[in-house]
Amino acid sequence: MNNTILSITIALIFGIGTFLILRRDIIKVIIGLSLISHAVNMLIVSTGLFDGEKAPIITNGHHDSGSGIIFTDKLPDGMLAPIVPSGMETQFVDPLVQALVLTAIVISLAITAFILILAYRIHEEYGTTDIRELRRLRG
Amino acid sequence: MNYLDHLPILVVAIPILMSALMIMLRSRPTFQKILNIIVSASILLMSIILLLQVWNSGIQVYEVGEWGKYGIVLVADLLGSGMVVLSCGISLLALIYSLDYIEDKSLNTTYFSLFNLLMAGLNGTFLTGDIFNMFVFFEVLLLSSCGLVVASEYGGVTKVSDKMEATFKYLMLNIISSMVMLIAIACLYATVGTLNMADMSVKIAAMSDAGTLPWHIYFIALLFIIVFGNKAAIFPLHYWLPDVHPTAPSPISAMLSGVMIKVGAYGILRVYFLVFKDALFLLQPIIILLALITIAIGAIAAVGQKDVKRLLAYSSVSQIGYVFLGIGMGTAYALAASLVYLVNHAIAKSMLFLTSGGIIHHAGTRDMDKMGGMVKSAPLMSSMFLIGAMSIAGLPPLGGFIAKFVLFDAAILGEYYLPVLIGFAFAVFTIFYMFRAWLLMFWGEARDVEKYGPYSSHGLSPMITVPIVVLAVAVLTLGVYSEPLIALSSEIANQLLDPQPYINAVLGGEVR
């Protein structure tokens, strides 16, 4: 249920971002861009959610073979190591995706800063923020 | 651990360190220049040692942080280290060239640190074995190249507003393609649970054997065509290139056209032949089709250009199509041919862009109609442009001929008759537009070409001519003595088609 709502949210944000990117105003385009990047970040986080039983994390006792944690992949069954068997309680989600999202957020921060300065300079050079005026190169 | 084992991380880390150092050394321009040249030369040396090491003793894996396959690994195989040598060589020459070409104000503040970041991004992309890390290096590449495109050169031939507009277009399209790449990576991670490309390859192969390969893996593979196609500027995504490459200062155009668009071809080779081997049958017809349209569009558009750098940019679009044609055919010989083509185009096109910078310095304009009869006043530039034009057009004593010859040979052996026909027809176009440009600029009536005027002290100094001559010698050498490159390319192609040694090298190390 939660996953469905999350998916719909991601899709909506993505759609709004795409709509804004197609506008004429440069500032709206930039806002659309950051909305899309947020949607993508949420998509990445959502790949780290598992429905209860399988959580891909190595706990402290991962050298202990008696814990029942599977460390070899069983791909025909769609199981990816390391897997905590059902019955064991785990309170974790995949930590790797959160590291990925942090990296992606930092990158999108840098890009947004750069593109805002670029938009400011374009406003200085062209005297407008209308994207249709940017057609001197005819590329 | 032998200190030579650290080479893969050094060629990435030293440029990053240098970029921080260069910001601090802003007040000492001479020291900054000398230090940068020395460090770039030593990185080139390191990359050559790395290539020799990989050639002699097999694939090298460097585990950053020693986390094994769960962390980031740098993998130096022949393809990666060969591309690193190419990019380091061209960047050294472009750096020497830009000492006298870029305006002091820009050169002394941010130019060097951005250039070093560009090098770090290129080397990192070529060496990384982790797909998310590849995305990070793509972003490093993208932002640093945007900063370099707006750097201003002497003479003010390109208007600042043009630079802004081109950069905005470039940045927007590339961010969107980066987002697509991130989506593809997230889907891939959700499917196979790893980011290491060798590990992914093993898992996808195992799923495919067990018949549990989910269908959406093909869609993920198609998404990567958008990502790498946008980097390499193949057909539906090519239209940013003819704006960005001409407006950038000439050494940066040489870097963008020589190395940056090859990143797309490298990405296709690495990701498809390693991870999506099962989807290749689906992708190869698409790549061939797009490559043929790219060849046609680039060549046709180049014929009518008045601006010399814009002509070269459209020619790059056309030539990258040939590289993708070889990749699309996918046999060992065709892959080797496309790698030979890639190297030859990288060297010849970066040389042509550097030469066009010299021509623009001489004529004070980019418009070929306003030039003419420059063969007497600029003999060196005219002969160098002729060598580059002949290589791109594929005339015999030069590297471009060998490249086109092996590519068409591979295509005929692979019985791709229609693509060969189309490729050959547009190779004739290439000869036409290259020589049209040369004739317009250097023959005919001498028009009143303005001397460089107030910037005459920045005319053709040795800083500008030496890199061009070095590249011209390289083009000539690749033409008359091409066996080593062809042998290296065939070896790389064999490694690409059989990635088992790569996988063993990456996954062989035990997890600590």
HADDOCK unambig.tbl for C-alpha pairs under 7 A between the chains (distance, minus, plus):
assign (segid A and resid 37 and name CA) (segid B and resid 179 and name CA) 6.63 0.50 0.50
assign (segid A and resid 40 and name CA) (segid B and resid 179 and name CA) 6.87 0.50 0.50
assign (segid A and resid 40 and name CA) (segid B and resid 183 and name CA) 6.27 0.50 0.50
assign (segid A and resid 44 and name CA) (segid B and resid 186 and name CA) 5.26 0.50 0.50
assign (segid A and resid 47 and name CA) (segid B and resid 186 and name CA) 6.78 0.50 0.50
assign (segid A and resid 47 and name CA) (segid B and resid 190 and name CA) 5.28 0.50 0.50
assign (segid A and resid 75 and name CA) (segid B and resid 206 and name CA) 6.47 0.50 0.50
assign (segid A and resid 75 and name CA) (segid B and resid 207 and name CA) 5.67 0.50 0.50
assign (segid A and resid 76 and name CA) (segid B and resid 207 and name CA) 6.08 0.50 0.50
assign (segid A and resid 76 and name CA) (segid B and resid 210 and name CA) 5.37 0.50 0.50
assign (segid A and resid 76 and name CA) (segid B and resid 212 and name CA) 6.18 0.50 0.50
assign (segid A and resid 80 and name CA) (segid B and resid 193 and name CA) 6.57 0.50 0.50
assign (segid A and resid 118 and name CA) (segid B and resid 164 and name CA) 6.83 0.50 0.50
assign (segid A and resid 122 and name CA) (segid B and resid 164 and name CA) 6.23 0.50 0.50
assign (segid A and resid 125 and name CA) (segid B and resid 161 and name CA) 5.77 0.50 0.50
assign (segid A and resid 134 and name CA) (segid B and resid 165 and name CA) 6.30 0.50 0.50
assign (segid A and resid 137 and name CA) (segid B and resid 162 and name CA) 6.86 0.50 0.50
assign (segid A and resid 137 and name CA) (segid B and resid 243 and name CA) 6.52 0.50 0.50
assign (segid A and resid 139 and name CA) (segid B and resid 239 and name CA) 6.18 0.50 0.50
assign (segid A and resid 139 and name CA) (segid B and resid 240 and name CA) 6.85 0.50 0.50
assign (segid A and resid 139 and name CA) (segid B and resid 242 and name CA) 6.51 0.50 0.50
assign (segid A and resid 139 and name CA) (segid B and resid 243 and name CA) 5.73 0.50 0.50
